[in-house]
């Protein structure tokens, strides 16, 4: 089977991680894959914030959990959080950021890492706490949080893919 298709077919969302930090070299490869995602008109509207600092990671987890209405870790123990935001002034920003997320999750799987798309980045970075984080990094502009790509080494077994539904595709010949 084609290597890319095999990666796509076997990647699953992982919801249990070992506490071990992922090597920077692997994180950088995942990020690089994100930077090569297709974007509308080549505008490259997304940005990626790589969080490996445990204190900041835990702060984001608490913020995300509060929005979700839980006090559990919505990042499933993953030690790395890659936050994708995109410039809302670009027409395709939401799609652009989503493609970045997809590329990063595929490359994580390709490298033997687990990943999962965690929502609520929009609400996090609309909050005063989120705006302060952006300001502290010197990020200005009209950015919206698209998602968190959590990364880490898988704890346990990865789930199997569910069968594809029968009415997924319609052809017009």
KEKE-3310 file (N, C-alpha, C; in steps of 0.2 Angstrom, whole numbers, plus 5000, padded with zeros to 4 digits):
npx = (5004:5002:5013:5009:4995:4994:4998:4988:4977:4979:4981:4976:4966:4973:4971:4978:4993:5011:5021:5034:5044:5044:5056:5065:5069:5059:5047:5050:5049:5036:5030:5036:5029:5016:5018:5019:5006:4992:4986:4974:4976:4989:4992:4997:4990:4990:4998:5009:5010:5022:5021:5031:5034:5031:5023:5016:5010:5001:4994:4987:4979:4971:4964:4957:4950:4941:4933:4928:4921:4926:4937:4947:4961:4961:4970:4974:4986:4996:5013:5016:5010:5004:4999:4987:4984:4975:4975:4961:4958:4960:4952:4951:4955:4950:4950:4963:4970:4965:4970:4983:4983:4979:4990:5000:4996:4996:5010:5015:5010:5017:5030:5029:5023:5009:4994:4982:4967:4963:4949:4942:4952:4949:4940:4949:4959:4952:4949:4955:4966:4971:4974:4984:4994:4997:5001:5013:5021:5023:5014:5004:4989:4974:4970:4963:4960:4962:4964:4971:4985:4989:5004:5013:5021:5013:5002:4999:4988:4985:4969:4959:4954:4937:4925:4923:4909:4895:4889:4898:4904:4899:4898:4898:4897)
npy = (4994:5011:5022:5035:5034:5023:5029:5038:5030:5023:5031:5037:5045:5048:5045:5043:5045:5043:5050:5055:5067:5072:5071:5086:5086:5078:5085:5096:5091:5088:5100:5106:5099:5104:5117:5116:5114:5116:5132:5144:5153:5153:5161:5157:5159:5153:5151:5143:5138:5131:5122:5116:5118:5113:5120:5130:5122:5115:5126:5129:5118:5118:5130:5126:5115:5121:5129:5118:5113:5104:5096:5088:5083:5089:5086:5074:5070:5072:5077:5088:5102:5108:5123:5129:5144:5156:5169:5179:5188:5183:5175:5161:5156:5147:5135:5134:5133:5121:5112:5113:5107:5094:5090:5090:5080:5069:5068:5066:5053:5046:5047:5039:5044:5048:5058:5070:5080:5093:5103:5120:5130:5142:5148:5149:5158:5169:5173:5184:5179:5170:5180:5187:5178:5177:5191:5191:5183:5192:5191:5199:5205:5198:5185:5168:5155:5138:5125:5113:5103:5089:5080:5065:5050:5035:5028:5012:5003:5008:5013:5004:5007:5013:5004:5011:5021:5016:5025:5035:5041:5048:5046:5055:5051)
npz = (5000:4997:5005:5011:5010:5019:5031:5033:5034:5046:5056:5072:5084:5099:5116:5128:5136:5138:5151:5147:5139:5122:5110:5104:5091:5084:5087:5080:5067:5066:5067:5056:5046:5047:5043:5030:5025:5014:5010:5008:4993:4996:5007:5020:5033:5046:5062:5073:5090:5100:5114:5127:5139:5155:5165:5158:5149:5158:5163:5152:5150:5162:5159:5147:5152:5160:5152:5145:5156:5166:5178:5174:5165:5149:5139:5140:5147:5138:5135:5126:5118:5103:5097:5086:5078:5068:5056:5056:5046:5034:5021:5021:5033:5043:5037:5033:5045:5049:5040:5043:5056:5052:5044:5054:5063:5055:5052:5065:5068:5058:5063:5074:5085:5096:5094:5095:5091:5100:5105:5108:5108:5102:5111:5122:5118:5116:5128:5142:5148:5138:5128:5135:5135:5121:5119:5127:5119:5109:5099:5088:5080:5072:5078:5078:5088:5082:5085:5097:5095:5103:5108:5110:5117:5115:5127:5130:5119:5102:5096:5084:5068:5064:5053:5037:5032:5022:5013:5010:4998:4983:4966:4951:4935)
capx = (5000:5006:5015:5005:4988:4994:4998:4981:4972:4981:4982:4970:4966:4976:4969:4982:5000:5016:5024:5040:5045:5046:5063:5064:5069:5053:5043:5051:5047:5029:5029:5037:5024:5011:5020:5018:4999:4990:4983:4971:4980:4996:4993:5000:4987:4991:5004:5009:5014:5024:5022:5034:5035:5026:5019:5012:5005:4996:4989:4982:4975:4966:4960:4953:4945:4936:4929:4924:4917:4929:4943:4951:4966:4958:4976:4975:4993:5001:5018:5017:5004:5005:4992:4986:4979:4975:4973:4954:4957:4961:4945:4951:4959:4948:4952:4970:4972:4962:4974:4989:4982:4979:4997:5004:4993:4998:5017:5016:5009:5022:5036:5028:5020:5002:4992:4974:4965:4959:4946:4942:4957:4945:4938:4955:4963:4947:4949:4960:4972:4974:4977:4990:4999:4999:5005:5019:5025:5024:5010:4998:4984:4967:4970:4958:4962:4959:4965:4978:4988:4993:5008:5017:5021:5006:5002:4994:4988:4981:4963:4958:4949:4930:4924:4920:4901:4894:4887:4903:4906:4895:4901:4895:4901)
capy = (5000:5018:5024:5041:5032:5019:5033:5041:5025:5020:5036:5037:5050:5045:5048:5041:5047:5042:5057:5056:5072:5070:5074:5092:5085:5075:5090:5101:5088:5088:5107:5107:5096:5109:5123:5114:5113:5120:5137:5148:5158:5153:5166:5155:5163:5150:5151:5137:5139:5125:5122:5110:5120:5109:5124:5133:5116:5114:5131:5129:5112:5121:5135:5122:5111:5126:5130:5111:5111:5098:5098:5083:5085:5088:5085:5067:5068:5073:5082:5093:5105:5113:5127:5132:5149:5158:5176:5180:5193:5179:5172:5154:5155:5141:5129:5134:5130:5114:5108:5113:5102:5087:5088:5088:5073:5063:5067:5063:5046:5044:5047:5034:5048:5049:5065:5071:5087:5096:5109:5125:5135:5148:5151:5150:5164:5175:5175:5188:5174:5169:5186:5189:5173:5180:5197:5189:5181:5197:5190:5204:5203:5196:5177:5164:5148:5133:5119:5110:5096:5086:5075:5061:5043:5032:5024:5007:5002:5013:5010:5002:5012:5010:5004:5017:5021:5014:5031:5040:5043:5047:5047:5058:5049)
capz = (5000:4997:5012:5013:5012:5025:5037:5034:5036:5052:5061:5076:5090:5105:5122:5134:5134:5143:5153:5144:5134:5115:5108:5100:5084:5082:5088:5075:5061:5066:5066:5049:5042:5048:5039:5023:5024:5009:5013:5003:4990:4998:5012:5026:5038:5053:5066:5078:5096:5103:5121:5130:5146:5159:5169:5153:5147:5164:5163:5146:5152:5166:5155:5142:5156:5163:5146:5144:5162:5169:5181:5172:5160:5142:5135:5141:5149:5133:5137:5121:5115:5098:5097:5079:5077:5061:5055:5054:5041:5028:5020:5022:5039:5047:5033:5033:5051:5050:5036:5047:5061:5049:5043:5060:5066:5051:5053:5072:5067:5054:5067:5079:5090:5096:5093:5096:5090:5106:5103:5113:5107:5100:5117:5126:5115:5116:5135:5144:5149:5132:5125:5138:5132:5114:5120:5130:5114:5104:5093:5087:5075:5074:5077:5081:5090:5078:5089:5100:5093:5108:5106:5115:5116:5116:5133:5129:5112:5098:5094:5077:5064:5063:5046:5034:5031:5015:5009:5011:4992:4977:4960:4945:4929)
cpx = (5004:5007:5011:4998:4988:4994:4991:4977:4973:4982:4975:4971:4968:4974:4972:4990:5005:5019:5030:5040:5047:5052:5061:5064:5063:5047:5044:5049:5039:5027:5030:5032:5018:5012:5019:5011:4997:4986:4980:4975:4987:4998:4996:4997:4988:4997:5003:5013:5015:5025:5025:5035:5029:5021:5014:5007:5000:4991:4984:4977:4969:4961:4955:4948:4940:4931:4924:4919:4919:4935:4948:4956:4963:4963:4978:4983:4998:5006:5019:5011:5006:4999:4992:4981:4980:4972:4966:4953:4958:4954:4945:4954:4957:4950:4959:4973:4970:4967:4981:4989:4982:4986:5001:5002:4996:5006:5019:5015:5015:5029:5035:5025:5012:5000:4984:4973:4961:4956:4946:4947:4954:4943:4944:4958:4958:4947:4955:4967:4975:4977:4983:4996:5002:5003:5012:5024:5026:5019:5004:4994:4978:4967:4965:4961:4958:4959:4971:4979:4992:4997:5011:5017:5015:5007:4997:4994:4983:4975:4963:4953:4942:4929:4921:4913:4900:4892:4892:4904:4900:4898:4896:4899:4898)
cpy = (5006:5020:5030:5038:5027:5023:5036:5036:5022:5025:5037:5043:5046:5049:5046:5042:5045:5049:5059:5062:5069:5074:5080:5091:5082:5081:5095:5098:5088:5095:5109:5105:5101:5115:5122:5113:5118:5126:5141:5153:5158:5158:5164:5159:5160:5152:5145:5140:5133:5125:5115:5112:5117:5114:5128:5128:5115:5119:5131:5123:5114:5126:5131:5118:5115:5127:5124:5110:5105:5100:5092:5086:5084:5086:5077:5065:5069:5078:5088:5095:5110:5116:5130:5138:5152:5165:5176:5184:5190:5175:5164:5152:5149:5135:5128:5131:5123:5110:5107:5107:5095:5085:5086:5082:5068:5062:5064:5055:5043:5043:5042:5038:5047:5056:5064:5078:5088:5102:5114:5130:5142:5152:5153:5157:5170:5177:5180:5184:5172:5174:5188:5184:5175:5186:5195:5186:5186:5196:5195:5202:5200:5188:5174:5157:5143:5127:5117:5103:5094:5081:5071:5054:5040:5027:5018:5006:5007:5010:5009:5007:5009:5009:5010:5016:5019:5020:5036:5044:5042:5050:5050:5056:5052)
cpz = (5000:5004:5015:5015:5018:5031:5038:5037:5043:5058:5065:5081:5096:5111:5129:5132:5140:5145:5150:5138:5127:5113:5103:5093:5081:5082:5082:5068:5060:5064:5058:5044:5042:5044:5032:5021:5018:5013:5007:5000:4992:5004:5018:5032:5045:5056:5071:5084:5099:5110:5124:5137:5150:5163:5164:5151:5152:5164:5158:5147:5157:5163:5150:5146:5159:5158:5145:5150:5166:5173:5179:5166:5153:5137:5136:5143:5144:5135:5132:5118:5109:5096:5090:5080:5070:5061:5052:5048:5034:5027:5022:5028:5043:5044:5033:5039:5052:5046:5040:5053:5058:5047:5049:5063:5062:5052:5060:5071:5063:5058:5073:5086:5090:5096:5094:5095:5096:5104:5109:5113:5106:5107:5122:5124:5114:5123:5136:5145:5143:5128:5128:5136:5125:5115:5123:5125:5108:5098:5093:5081:5077:5073:5081:5083:5086:5082:5092:5097:5098:5105:5111:5113:5119:5123:5131:5121:5108:5096:5086:5074:5063:5055:5043:5032:5023:5010:5009:5004:4987:4971:4955:4939:4923)
residu = (UNK:UNK:UNK:UNK:UNK:UNK:UNK:UNK:UNK:UNK:UNK:UNK:UNK:UNK:UNK:UNK:UNK:UNK:UNK:UNK:UNK:UNK:UNK:UNK:UNK:UNK:UNK:UNK:UNK:UNK:UNK:UNK:UNK:UNK:UNK:UNK:UNK:UNK:UNK:UNK:UNK:UNK:UNK:UNK:UNK:UNK:UNK:UNK:UNK:UNK:UNK:UNK:UNK:UNK:UNK:UNK:UNK:UNK:UNK:UNK:UNK:UNK:UNK:UNK:UNK:UNK:UNK:UNK:UNK:UNK:UNK:UNK:UNK:UNK:UNK:UNK:UNK:UNK:UNK:UNK:UNK:UNK:UNK:UNK:UNK:UNK:UNK:UNK:UNK:UNK:UNK:UNK:UNK:UNK:UNK:UNK:UNK:UNK:UNK:UNK:UNK:UNK:UNK:UNK:UNK:UNK:UNK:UNK:UNK:UNK:UNK:UNK:UNK:UNK:UNK:UNK:UNK:UNK:UNK:UNK:UNK:UNK:UNK:UNK:UNK:UNK:UNK:UNK:UNK:UNK:UNK:UNK:UNK:UNK:UNK:UNK:UNK:UNK:UNK:UNK:UNK:UNK:UNK:UNK:UNK:UNK:UNK:UNK:UNK:UNK:UNK:UNK:UNK:UNK:UNK:UNK:UNK:UNK:UNK:UNK:UNK:UNK:UNK:UNK:UNK:UNK:UNK:UNK:UNK:UNK:UNK:UNK:UNK)
# end
